[in-house]
């Protein structure tokens, strides 16, 4: 029997400002929404980062679905229902040359600032950050403005595609300072494999980067099959 609608929300840049915590107003909105529809979270970060941003230690129990790392770590009503690993999928022999090239490429970049944590290895993806994830909020904003003019991340991705044409990775720019690298098919559509489409009248996805190269876009390609509505969240 088809039930109520399911609303899936991107987190960074949608429910929260980039790398910031959720506001009380947004928390109230989600709580009220849950009275009418099922609600799920789809984040590219690991579960600890999502928990911190959402300010909810009981996060996986609060929402119907919580998908960390685009669904590589999947929870339904508090229960773990799926877990995947990029290391197990690709192997060290492919990953290490890729990471080495990224570090070498970034060492030659001249940016407004460089800090630490340039490569973040997660279970389901590699996050590459030219400015370094330990940068301050001010340095984050400076890089974002610089990147808009000089296309640092876009050029970086082009170089990776040229160097590793057959590695089987997808590259997606997200947020202000980094981009994600993950196996083809391991984008935000991956979370949909854990959802019984027959249980919902409609599935709606809300994201802030639903354009080519943005994290939210991939849902579009199978929206007809799963009755997914793709909605872009305006800035501000």
Secondary structure as UniProt FT lines:
FT   STRAND          6..10
FT   TURN            13..15
FT   TURN            18..19
FT   HELIX           24..33
FT   TURN            34..36
FT   STRAND          38..42
FT   HELIX           47..54
FT   TURN            57..58
FT   HELIX           59..62
FT   STRAND          65..68
FT   HELIX           69..71
FT   STRAND          73..76
FT   TURN            77..78
FT   STRAND          79..83
FT   HELIX           86..90
FT   HELIX           92..107
FT   STRAND          119..121
FT   STRAND          126..128
FT   TURN            130..131
FT   TURN            133..134
FT   HELIX           137..150
FT   HELIX           152..163
FT   TURN            165..166
FT   STRAND          169..174
FT   TURN            175..177
FT   STRAND          178..183
FT   TURN            184..185
FT   HELIX           188..194
FT   HELIX           197..199
FT   STRAND          203..207
FT   TURN            212..213
FT   TURN            215..216
FT   HELIX           217..222
FT   HELIX           223..226
FT   STRAND          228..232
//
